[in-house]
């Protein structure tokens, strides 16, 4: 276990992972929403359109796309 800073809200917490326990359910919800969106949409859509259509921030999209569960998907543009 480490002392970490939450990637979502910025608070400090002691745990493994990149988000605090309070933000973990939000992260899980958004990742599931993103997976559903990618399964149902055009694979060549841009990060901006994904963010607009899903309501997920660009910051969080970039973080999610760096995870292993999204390794097969490469959006047109990344920040």
ZADO-1210 file (C-alpha; in nm, 4 decimals, padded with zeros to 6 digits):
<atoms>
<atom x="00.0000" y="00.0000" z="00.0000" code="UNK" pos="1"/>
<atom x="00.1169" y="00.3475" z="-00.0872" code="UNK" pos="2"/>
<atom x="00.0265" y="00.7090" z="-00.0193" code="UNK" pos="3"/>
<atom x="-00.1258" y="00.8210" z="-00.3522" code="UNK" pos="4"/>
<atom x="-00.2988" y="01.1206" z="-00.5052" code="UNK" pos="5"/>
<atom x="-00.6348" y="01.0458" z="-00.6695" code="UNK" pos="6"/>
<atom x="-00.6308" y="01.0943" z="-01.0466" code="UNK" pos="7"/>
<atom x="-00.9933" y="01.2117" z="-01.0413" code="UNK" pos="8"/>
<atom x="-01.0363" y="01.4418" z="-00.7417" code="UNK" pos="9"/>
<atom x="-00.6803" y="01.5081" z="-00.6271" code="UNK" pos="10"/>
<atom x="-00.7261" y="01.3976" z="-00.2669" code="UNK" pos="11"/>
<atom x="-00.4603" y="01.1875" z="-00.0984" code="UNK" pos="12"/>
<atom x="-00.5339" y="00.8317" z="00.0088" code="UNK" pos="13"/>
<atom x="-00.3578" y="00.5176" z="00.1248" code="UNK" pos="14"/>
<atom x="-00.4239" y="00.2263" z="-00.1086" code="UNK" pos="15"/>
<atom x="-00.3099" y="00.0724" z="-00.4324" code="UNK" pos="16"/>
<atom x="-00.4512" y="00.2091" z="-00.7549" code="UNK" pos="17"/>
<atom x="-00.4793" y="00.5530" z="-00.9060" code="UNK" pos="18"/>
<atom x="-00.8166" y="00.6656" z="-00.7670" code="UNK" pos="19"/>
<atom x="-00.9404" y="00.7020" z="-00.4103" code="UNK" pos="20"/>
<atom x="-01.2119" y="00.4742" z="-00.2672" code="UNK" pos="21"/>
<atom x="-01.4697" y="00.7534" z="-00.3087" code="UNK" pos="22"/>
<atom x="-01.3970" y="00.7890" z="-00.6819" code="UNK" pos="23"/>
<atom x="-01.3628" y="00.4175" z="-00.7617" code="UNK" pos="24"/>
<atom x="-01.7381" y="00.3649" z="-00.8261" code="UNK" pos="25"/>
<atom x="-01.7400" y="00.6686" z="-01.0599" code="UNK" pos="26"/>
<atom x="-01.4391" y="00.5310" z="-01.2455" code="UNK" pos="27"/>
<atom x="-01.5997" y="00.1867" z="-01.2809" code="UNK" pos="28"/>
<atom x="-01.9229" y="00.3444" z="-01.4071" code="UNK" pos="29"/>
<atom x="-01.7409" y="00.5579" z="-01.6660" code="UNK" pos="30"/>
<atom x="-01.5219" y="00.2698" z="-01.7869" code="UNK" pos="31"/>
<atom x="-01.8301" y="00.0508" z="-01.8365" code="UNK" pos="32"/>
<atom x="-02.0027" y="00.3383" z="-02.0147" code="UNK" pos="33"/>
<atom x="-01.6979" y="00.3801" z="-02.2397" code="UNK" pos="34"/>
<atom x="-01.6807" y="00.0073" z="-02.3179" code="UNK" pos="35"/>
<atom x="-02.0494" y="00.0062" z="-02.4119" code="UNK" pos="36"/>
<atom x="-02.0033" y="00.3154" z="-02.6283" code="UNK" pos="37"/>
<atom x="-01.7046" y="00.1651" z="-02.8115" code="UNK" pos="38"/>
<atom x="-01.8910" y="-00.1591" z="-02.8786" code="UNK" pos="39"/>
<atom x="-02.1846" y="00.0296" z="-03.0304" code="UNK" pos="40"/>
<atom x="-02.0052" y="00.3058" z="-03.2230" code="UNK" pos="41"/>
<atom x="-01.7632" y="00.3776" z="-03.5040" code="UNK" pos="42"/>
<atom x="-01.4140" y="00.2696" z="-03.4029" code="UNK" pos="43"/>
<atom x="-01.2618" y="00.5702" z="-03.5826" code="UNK" pos="44"/>
<atom x="-01.4266" y="00.8435" z="-03.3776" code="UNK" pos="45"/>
<atom x="-01.2110" y="01.1122" z="-03.2196" code="UNK" pos="46"/>
<atom x="-01.1424" y="01.1672" z="-02.8520" code="UNK" pos="47"/>
<atom x="-01.3460" y="01.4869" z="-02.8670" code="UNK" pos="48"/>
<atom x="-01.6516" y="01.3084" z="-03.0041" code="UNK" pos="49"/>
<atom x="-01.6174" y="01.0269" z="-02.7504" code="UNK" pos="50"/>
<atom x="-01.5977" y="01.2828" z="-02.4706" code="UNK" pos="51"/>
<atom x="-01.8990" y="01.4728" z="-02.6050" code="UNK" pos="52"/>
<atom x="-02.1107" y="01.1612" z="-02.6617" code="UNK" pos="53"/>
<atom x="-02.0302" y="00.9923" z="-02.3296" code="UNK" pos="54"/>
<atom x="-01.9866" y="01.2919" z="-02.1014" code="UNK" pos="55"/>
<atom x="-01.6489" y="01.1565" z="-01.9870" code="UNK" pos="56"/>
<atom x="-01.3768" y="01.4196" z="-01.9523" code="UNK" pos="57"/>
<atom x="-01.0756" y="01.4161" z="-02.1842" code="UNK" pos="58"/>
<atom x="-00.8505" y="01.3742" z="-01.8793" code="UNK" pos="59"/>
<atom x="-01.0295" y="01.0569" z="-01.7756" code="UNK" pos="60"/>
<atom x="-01.0499" y="00.9260" z="-02.1336" code="UNK" pos="61"/>
<atom x="-00.6734" y="00.9555" z="-02.1696" code="UNK" pos="62"/>
<atom x="-00.6300" y="00.7732" z="-01.8400" code="UNK" pos="63"/>
<atom x="-00.8712" y="00.4951" z="-01.9383" code="UNK" pos="64"/>
<atom x="-00.7119" y="00.4448" z="-02.2804" code="UNK" pos="65"/>
<atom x="-00.3754" y="00.3914" z="-02.1130" code="UNK" pos="66"/>
<atom x="-00.5189" y="00.0915" z="-01.9240" code="UNK" pos="67"/>
<atom x="-00.4821" y="-00.2650" z="-02.0509" code="UNK" pos="68"/>
<atom x="-00.8584" y="-00.3103" z="-02.0940" code="UNK" pos="69"/>
<atom x="-00.8553" y="-00.0535" z="-02.3782" code="UNK" pos="70"/>
<atom x="-00.5265" y="-00.1569" z="-02.5413" code="UNK" pos="71"/>
<atom x="-00.6993" y="-00.2613" z="-02.8675" code="UNK" pos="72"/>
<atom x="-00.8632" y="00.0768" z="-02.9140" code="UNK" pos="73"/>
<atom x="-00.6583" y="00.3687" z="-03.0426" code="UNK" pos="74"/>
<atom x="-00.8576" y="00.6913" z="-03.0790" code="UNK" pos="75"/>
<atom x="-00.7840" y="00.9309" z="-03.3651" code="UNK" pos="76"/>
<atom x="-00.6423" y="01.2020" z="-03.1402" code="UNK" pos="77"/>
<atom x="-00.5085" y="01.2063" z="-02.7886" code="UNK" pos="78"/>
<atom x="-00.3982" y="01.4972" z="-02.5741" code="UNK" pos="79"/>
</atoms>
